[in-house]
Amino acid sequence: QLRAVAGDSPDAGAVKVVARTHKTLIWERTRQVQRLRHQLREYFPAALAAFEDLDAPDALELLGKAPDPARAARLTRAQVSAALKRARRRNIADKTDVILAALRSEQLGQPAAVTAAYAVTVRSLIALITVLNEQVKTLQGQVEADFGRHPDAEIYRSQPGLGAVLGARVLGESGDDPDRYADGKCRRNYAATSPITRASGKKKVVAARFIHNSRLVDALNAQALCATNASPGARALYDELRARGIEHNDALRRLASRLVGILHGCLKTRTLYDEATAWSHRQNLPQSSVAA
C-alpha cells in the first residue's frame, strides 16, 4: 500500500545539495541586510539615502570605513570614487556627488555612546554580509558545474526562463527519476501549480495546494516571471490571464503550471524546448478554454 521512493540519481542528489545551500545562503544574506538596514535607520539614516543596495561591494567598503555619521561626513571624493571603481560602477562622478551629498546632509542622530555602539554592530554585520557574498559566488560556480554535468541539463536550460541556477533548483527539487511522475498532471500536482478540486454532490470546491515544496514553488515562480520576457507564448498567456482580471500571483502560478507540463513533455520525449510546438495548441482556442 506504500508508494516506492523515487530513485533519483546521485548526480541529481548532488545538484540538490549545492542548489539548496546556495539558496539558503542568499536567504541568509537577505536577513543580514535587513538587520543592517534596521540598525542604520536607528542612528544613521543618511546611509540609507546614500546607498541603494546595502550588499553591494562599494556600500560595504564605505560603511566599513565610516560606520558612523561623523566619519562618513569626512569621506573624501577620492575615497568614494575609488570604492565605486573597484565595484565597477558606471557614472562614477555623478554617483560620487549623490553619495557625498547624502552623507553630509543634516540628519537626526543618537548620543555619542549609542552611536558608537551601533557602529560596532554595523561593522559586524558588514563582515557577515561580505563573507556571505563570497560564499554565494563560490557556490554559484559549484551549482553551475554540477548542473552542467547532469544528462538533463540541456533540456532544462532550453526551457524559457530557466538558466543554470534556476534549472539546478528545479532539477534538484523535482528529481530525475524517469518513472517518478506518471504524467504531466502528477508533476504539476507535486509542484503545487495545479489546484485541488473537491466535489461532493452539488458542492464543488477549488483550493490552492498549501502543502508543497516551498523551494520548488519559489524556483517555478521565478521561472514563470522570467519566461514572460523570454517566451512570446508565455507572455501572451500571462497577458490574457491578466486581461481576464486574474491577479499577478495567480497568473504566474497558472503560467508556471503550463511550463511544468511543457518540461515534463520534453523530459519524457528527450527533446529540447520549441516555442512553436509548446504554444501552437492555443492559437485557435477560445479564451474560456485556457487551462488553469
Salt bridges, closest charged atoms under 4 A:
ASP8 OD2 - ARG180 NH1 3.22
GLU28 OE1 - ARG31 NH1 3.34
ASP55 OD2 - ARG29 NE 4.00
ASP58 OD1 - ARG89 NH2 3.17
GLU61 OE2 - LYS65 NZ 3.36
GLU61 OE2 - ARG86 NH2 2.42
ASP68 OD2 - ARG71 NE 2.51
ASP97 OD1 - ARG77 NH2 2.61
ASP146 OD1 - ARG149 NH2 2.32
ASP152 OD1 - ARG270 NH2 2.69
GLU173 OE2 - ARG20 NE 2.77
ASP176 OD2 - HIS150 NE2 2.81
ASP218 OD2 - LYS23 NZ 3.52
ASP239 OD1 - ARG235 NE 3.20
GLU240 OE1 - ARG282 NH2 2.71
ASP250 OD1 - ARG253 NH2 2.86
ASP250 OD2 - ARG254 NH2 3.48
